[in-house]
Amino acid sequence: MKYLFRLMLALITVLSLQANATKTKLDVQLSVENTGNGSVNATLTITNNGNGNQKVLAWFTNLDEERLFKINRDGVDVAFLGRHIKRPAPGETDFIKLKSGQSLSKNFELTSMYDFSEMGTYEITYDVSSLQLFSNKGLLKKVERLFSASAYVWVEGIEAKKGPGKPCNPRKEDCGGDDPDPSGIEFTGSCSNNEKSGLVSALDAARNIADDSVSSLNGSSADRYNEWFGAYSTSRHNTVAGNFEDIKDALDNQQLTFDCSCNQSYFAYVYPNQPYKVYFCRAFWNANETGTDSRSGTIIHEFSHFNAVAGTDDIVYGQSGARSLAISNPNDAVKNADSHEYFAENTPHQN
């Protein structure tokens, strides 16, 4: 009995140490300033107040890479004009390591990424979350969050800066597109003939797996649904089914624009308020047409991001992260772009 008690005590101690190891001691400070010359600037400082080293996923310290701030004007959410990126799951080199007492400080100009066009008081908070925010080792079983206190700034209204996230108006400006292809796709970014052919084929494959996803969700897809979206609920299932209906409709019926100019290591990216244009990057061209993290799946992933389609976010990347998210937080899984992609790709196959 004493042995059993000591064993249980030791187990509790180990679990407690493991739990404490996942807790961060990061202090986040945010200040904002209206410069008066058409810019709103933010200064973000993250300090490691713990005794040991602390990793932070670098994507969440770069406004060109991720949506870092939650902003509202007089209680109304402000639109984010930046891009959503499809990437591989994070590796060790994707993390910034802060030593004990070390700080990371960055400055951001916000009006090119967020809509400050209306007069009012803007509440700005650094607020990011991910299953892989502090580690890529698979130790965390829930989405972790890092956030600051709110900062406030009065803005009389700043016209949105022209940037890639602001849709081009072909009636007023040269949008740089090629002549429409016989496939019905408009190609931009100097796509080669091989790239155009590959994109047409990938689109056909994406339409096929979108069709299969809609059929699966209208039938008996319990195992497949549960793996990627978690415990069944009618409302969540209806959300996912509606998302795939809208993805299918966009792929089948909308005017699509595919851009080949990206030279980053990502698979692809889109601007959510700029349907239906997708920018394809290096990892896309190295991927298979079907299967896990495929070209066809990437198209599903990116179309799910458009606000006019499903408005998904990138909460976790990779199959392992998506499976963990389905278990730990089904509500977030139905908002996660990779979860939609892996359901559509269906590898390993499930009915």
C-alpha positions as CSV (number, residue, x, y, z in Angstrom):
1,M,0.0,0.0,0.0
2,K,2.8,2.4,0.9
3,Y,4.6,1.5,-2.4
4,L,1.4,2.2,-4.3
5,F,1.0,5.5,-2.5
6,R,4.6,6.5,-3.3
7,L,4.2,5.5,-6.9
8,M,1.1,7.6,-7.2
9,L,2.8,10.6,-5.5
10,A,5.8,10.2,-7.9
11,L,3.4,10.1,-10.9
12,I,1.6,13.2,-9.7
13,T,4.9,15.0,-9.2
14,V,6.1,14.1,-12.7
15,L,2.8,15.3,-14.3
16,S,3.0,18.5,-12.3
17,L,6.5,19.2,-13.6
18,Q,5.5,18.4,-17.1
19,A,2.5,20.8,-16.8
20,N,4.8,23.6,-15.4
21,A,7.2,23.0,-18.2
22,T,4.6,24.0,-20.7
23,K,3.7,27.2,-19.0
24,T,5.5,30.3,-20.3
25,K,6.7,33.3,-18.4
26,L,6.6,35.8,-21.2
27,D,5.7,39.4,-20.6
28,V,4.1,41.2,-23.6
29,Q,4.0,45.0,-23.8
30,L,2.3,46.9,-26.6
31,S,2.3,50.6,-27.3
32,V,0.6,52.4,-30.3
33,E,0.9,55.9,-31.7
34,N,-1.0,57.9,-34.3
35,T,1.9,59.7,-36.1
36,G,-0.4,62.3,-37.6
37,N,1.0,61.7,-41.1
38,G,-1.3,58.8,-42.2
39,S,0.3,56.1,-40.1
40,V,-0.5,54.2,-36.9
41,N,2.6,52.6,-35.5
42,A,2.8,49.8,-32.9
43,T,5.7,48.7,-30.8
44,L,5.7,45.2,-29.5
45,T,8.1,43.9,-26.8
46,I,8.2,40.3,-25.6
47,T,10.4,39.5,-22.6
48,N,11.3,36.1,-21.2
49,N,10.9,36.5,-17.4
50,G,11.4,32.8,-16.8
51,N,14.6,31.0,-15.6
52,G,15.2,29.0,-18.7
53,N,15.1,29.5,-22.5
54,Q,11.7,30.1,-24.1
55,K,10.8,29.5,-27.8
56,V,8.3,31.4,-29.8
57,L,7.1,30.6,-33.3
58,A,8.7,33.4,-35.4
59,W,5.7,33.7,-37.7
60,F,3.8,35.3,-34.8
61,T,6.3,38.2,-34.5
62,N,6.1,39.2,-38.2
63,L,3.1,41.1,-39.5
64,D,4.0,40.2,-43.1
65,E,3.6,36.6,-42.1
66,E,0.6,36.4,-39.8
67,R,-2.3,38.4,-38.4
68,L,-0.8,39.5,-35.1
69,F,-3.3,42.0,-33.8
70,K,-7.0,42.1,-32.9
71,I,-8.3,45.6,-33.6
72,N,-11.7,47.0,-33.2
73,R,-13.2,50.5,-33.6
74,D,-15.7,51.5,-31.0
75,G,-16.5,47.8,-30.5
76,V,-16.6,46.8,-34.2
77,D,-14.0,44.5,-35.5
78,V,-11.6,46.0,-38.1
79,A,-10.9,44.0,-41.2
80,F,-7.4,42.5,-41.6
81,L,-6.0,43.2,-45.1
82,G,-2.9,40.9,-44.9
83,R,-2.4,37.4,-46.3
84,H,-3.1,33.9,-45.1
85,I,-0.3,31.5,-45.9
86,K,-0.3,27.7,-46.4
87,R,3.0,26.4,-45.0
88,P,4.6,23.1,-43.9
89,A,4.4,22.3,-40.2
90,P,7.0,24.3,-38.2
91,G,10.5,23.0,-37.9
92,E,13.2,24.0,-35.3
93,T,14.4,26.8,-37.4
94,D,11.0,28.5,-37.4
95,F,11.3,29.4,-33.7
96,I,13.0,32.3,-32.0
97,K,14.7,31.4,-28.7
98,L,14.7,34.0,-26.0
99,K,17.2,33.5,-23.1
100,S,16.2,34.3,-19.6
101,G,15.8,38.1,-19.3
102,Q,16.1,38.6,-23.1
103,S,13.6,40.7,-25.0
104,L,12.4,40.9,-28.5
105,S,11.2,44.3,-29.7
106,K,9.6,45.0,-33.1
107,N,7.9,48.0,-34.7
108,F,4.9,47.7,-37.1
109,E,3.1,50.1,-39.3
110,L,-0.6,49.0,-39.1
111,T,-2.6,51.0,-41.7
112,S,-1.3,48.9,-44.6
113,M,-2.6,45.7,-43.0
114,Y,-5.8,46.9,-41.2
115,D,-8.6,49.2,-42.1
116,F,-8.3,52.5,-40.3
117,S,-10.5,54.4,-42.8
118,E,-13.3,55.3,-40.2
119,M,-13.0,57.9,-37.5
120,G,-13.1,56.6,-33.9
121,T,-11.2,55.1,-31.0
122,Y,-9.3,51.9,-32.0
123,E,-8.6,49.2,-29.4
124,I,-5.5,47.3,-30.4
125,T,-4.3,44.0,-28.8
126,Y,-1.4,41.7,-29.7
127,D,-3.2,38.3,-29.6
128,V,-1.9,35.1,-31.2
129,S,-2.7,31.5,-30.6
130,S,-1.5,28.1,-32.0
131,L,-1.1,24.5,-30.9
132,Q,2.6,25.0,-31.9
133,L,3.1,28.5,-30.6
134,F,6.0,27.5,-28.2
135,S,7.0,24.1,-29.5
136,N,7.1,21.8,-32.5
137,K,7.6,18.7,-30.4
138,G,4.0,17.7,-30.1
139,L,4.0,18.1,-26.3
140,L,1.1,20.6,-26.1
141,K,-2.4,19.2,-26.3
142,K,-4.3,22.5,-26.4
143,V,-4.0,25.7,-28.3
144,E,-1.7,28.1,-26.5
145,R,-2.2,31.9,-26.5
146,L,0.1,34.9,-26.1
147,F,-1.4,38.3,-25.8
148,S,-1.0,41.9,-24.5
149,A,-3.1,44.3,-22.7
150,S,-5.1,46.6,-25.0
151,A,-3.7,49.9,-26.3
152,Y,-6.0,52.7,-27.6
153,V,-5.5,55.3,-30.2
154,W,-7.9,57.9,-31.7
155,V,-7.9,58.1,-35.5
156,E,-9.9,60.6,-37.6
157,G,-9.8,58.2,-40.6
158,I,-6.9,57.2,-42.7
159,E,-7.3,56.1,-46.3
160,A,-6.1,52.5,-46.8
161,K,-2.7,52.4,-48.3
162,K,-2.4,50.7,-51.7
163,G,-1.0,47.2,-51.1
164,P,-1.4,43.6,-52.4
165,G,-4.1,43.0,-49.9
166,K,-6.3,45.8,-51.4
167,P,-8.2,44.3,-54.4
168,C,-7.3,45.8,-57.8
169,N,-10.1,47.5,-59.6
170,P,-9.7,46.7,-63.3
171,R,-12.1,49.5,-64.3
172,K,-9.6,52.1,-62.9
173,E,-6.2,50.5,-63.1
174,D,-4.0,48.0,-64.8
175,C,-4.2,44.8,-62.7
176,G,-1.4,43.1,-64.5
177,G,-3.2,40.0,-65.7
178,D,-2.6,37.9,-68.7
179,D,-5.3,37.1,-71.3
180,P,-7.8,34.5,-70.0
181,D,-6.7,30.9,-70.6
182,P,-9.1,28.6,-72.5
183,S,-9.5,26.8,-69.1
184,G,-11.2,30.0,-67.8
185,I,-8.4,30.7,-65.4
186,E,-6.7,34.1,-65.5
187,F,-2.9,33.7,-64.9
188,T,-0.8,36.5,-63.4
189,G,2.8,36.7,-62.3
190,S,4.3,35.4,-65.6
191,C,3.3,31.8,-65.3
192,S,5.2,29.5,-67.7
193,N,3.3,27.1,-69.9
194,N,4.3,24.2,-67.7
195,E,3.0,26.1,-64.6
196,K,-0.2,26.9,-66.3
197,S,-0.7,23.2,-67.3
198,G,0.1,22.1,-63.8
199,L,-2.4,24.5,-62.3
200,V,-5.2,23.5,-64.6
201,S,-4.6,19.8,-63.7
202,A,-4.4,20.6,-60.0
203,L,-7.7,22.6,-60.2
204,D,-9.4,19.6,-61.8
205,A,-8.1,17.4,-59.0
206,A,-9.2,20.0,-56.4
207,R,-12.7,20.0,-57.9
208,N,-12.8,16.2,-57.6
209,I,-11.8,16.1,-53.9
210,A,-14.2,19.0,-53.2
211,D,-17.0,16.9,-54.8
212,D,-16.0,13.9,-52.7
213,S,-16.0,15.9,-49.5
214,V,-19.5,17.2,-50.1
215,S,-20.7,13.7,-50.8
216,S,-19.0,12.3,-47.7
217,L,-20.5,15.0,-45.5
218,N,-23.9,14.3,-46.9
219,G,-23.5,10.6,-46.2
220,S,-22.1,8.5,-43.3
221,S,-18.7,10.1,-42.8
222,A,-18.4,9.7,-39.0
223,D,-14.8,8.3,-38.8
224,R,-13.4,10.7,-41.4
225,Y,-15.3,13.7,-39.9
226,N,-14.2,12.9,-36.3
227,E,-10.5,12.5,-37.3
228,W,-10.3,16.1,-38.7
229,F,-13.1,18.0,-36.9
230,G,-13.5,16.2,-33.6
231,A,-16.6,15.1,-31.7
232,Y,-19.8,15.3,-33.7
233,S,-22.2,18.1,-33.1
234,T,-25.0,19.1,-35.5
235,S,-23.9,22.8,-35.6
236,R,-20.2,22.0,-36.3
237,H,-21.1,19.4,-38.9
238,N,-23.4,21.9,-40.7
239,T,-20.7,24.5,-40.6
240,V,-18.1,22.2,-42.2
241,A,-20.7,20.9,-44.8
242,G,-21.6,24.5,-45.7
243,N,-17.9,25.4,-46.0
244,F,-17.3,22.6,-48.5
245,E,-20.5,23.5,-50.5
246,D,-19.1,27.1,-50.8
247,I,-15.6,25.8,-51.7
248,K,-17.1,23.6,-54.4
249,D,-19.2,26.5,-55.7
250,A,-16.3,28.8,-55.9
251,L,-14.1,26.3,-57.7
252,D,-16.8,25.4,-60.2
253,N,-18.5,28.8,-60.8
254,Q,-16.3,31.7,-60.0
255,Q,-13.7,33.5,-62.1
256,L,-10.3,32.3,-60.7
257,T,-7.0,34.0,-60.8
258,F,-3.7,32.1,-60.2
259,D,-0.5,33.9,-59.7
260,C,3.0,32.3,-60.1
261,S,5.2,35.2,-58.9
262,C,5.8,34.0,-55.3
263,N,9.4,32.8,-54.6
264,Q,8.9,32.0,-50.9
265,S,9.2,28.6,-49.3
266,Y,5.5,28.4,-48.6
267,F,2.9,26.4,-50.6
268,A,0.7,29.4,-51.3
269,Y,-1.1,32.3,-49.9
270,V,-4.2,34.5,-50.4
271,Y,-5.6,37.7,-49.2
272,P,-9.0,36.8,-47.6
273,N,-10.7,39.9,-49.0
274,Q,-9.4,39.3,-52.5
275,P,-11.4,36.4,-54.0
276,Y,-10.6,34.3,-55.9
277,K,-6.9,34.9,-56.4
278,V,-4.3,32.5,-55.2
279,Y,-0.5,33.1,-55.1
280,F,1.5,29.8,-55.6
281,C,4.9,29.4,-54.1
282,R,7.9,27.0,-54.2
283,A,6.5,24.2,-52.0
284,F,3.5,23.9,-54.2
285,W,5.5,23.1,-57.3
286,N,7.4,20.4,-55.4
287,A,4.2,18.7,-54.1
288,N,2.3,15.8,-55.7
289,E,-1.0,16.5,-57.3
290,T,-3.0,14.4,-54.8
291,G,-2.3,13.0,-51.3
292,T,-1.2,14.7,-48.2
293,D,-0.1,18.4,-48.5
294,S,-0.8,18.1,-52.3
295,R,-1.4,20.7,-55.0
296,S,-5.1,19.9,-55.0
297,G,-5.3,20.1,-51.3
298,T,-3.5,23.4,-51.2
299,I,-6.1,24.8,-53.5
300,I,-8.8,23.6,-51.1
301,H,-6.9,25.1,-48.2
302,E,-6.5,28.5,-49.8
303,F,-10.1,28.8,-51.0
304,S,-11.3,28.0,-47.5
305,H,-9.6,31.2,-46.4
306,F,-11.6,33.6,-48.5
307,N,-14.1,35.6,-46.5
308,A,-16.6,35.1,-49.4
309,V,-16.2,31.3,-48.9
310,A,-15.4,29.9,-45.5
311,G,-13.2,32.5,-43.8
312,T,-11.0,29.9,-42.1
313,D,-7.8,30.7,-40.2
314,D,-4.4,29.0,-39.7
315,I,-4.6,27.7,-36.1
316,V,-2.3,24.7,-36.7
317,Y,-0.4,23.3,-39.6
318,G,0.3,19.7,-40.4
319,Q,-1.6,16.4,-40.0
320,S,-0.4,15.8,-36.5
321,G,-1.4,19.3,-35.3
322,A,-4.8,19.0,-37.1
323,R,-5.5,15.7,-35.4
324,S,-4.6,17.1,-32.0
325,L,-6.8,20.1,-32.6
326,A,-9.7,17.9,-33.5
327,I,-9.4,16.2,-30.1
328,S,-8.7,19.2,-27.9
329,N,-10.8,21.9,-29.5
330,P,-13.4,20.9,-32.2
331,N,-14.7,24.4,-32.3
332,D,-11.3,25.6,-33.5
333,A,-10.9,22.6,-35.8
334,V,-13.9,23.7,-37.9
335,K,-12.2,27.1,-38.4
336,N,-8.8,25.6,-39.3
337,A,-7.8,25.6,-43.0
338,D,-5.5,22.6,-42.8
339,S,-8.3,20.6,-41.2
340,H,-10.4,21.2,-44.3
341,E,-7.5,20.3,-46.6
342,Y,-6.8,17.0,-44.8
343,F,-10.4,16.0,-44.8
344,A,-10.5,16.7,-48.5
345,E,-7.2,14.9,-49.3
346,N,-8.4,11.9,-47.2
347,T,-5.1,10.2,-46.7
348,P,-5.1,7.6,-45.4
349,H,-8.4,6.9,-47.1
350,Q,-11.6,6.8,-45.1
351,N,-15.1,6.5,-46.4
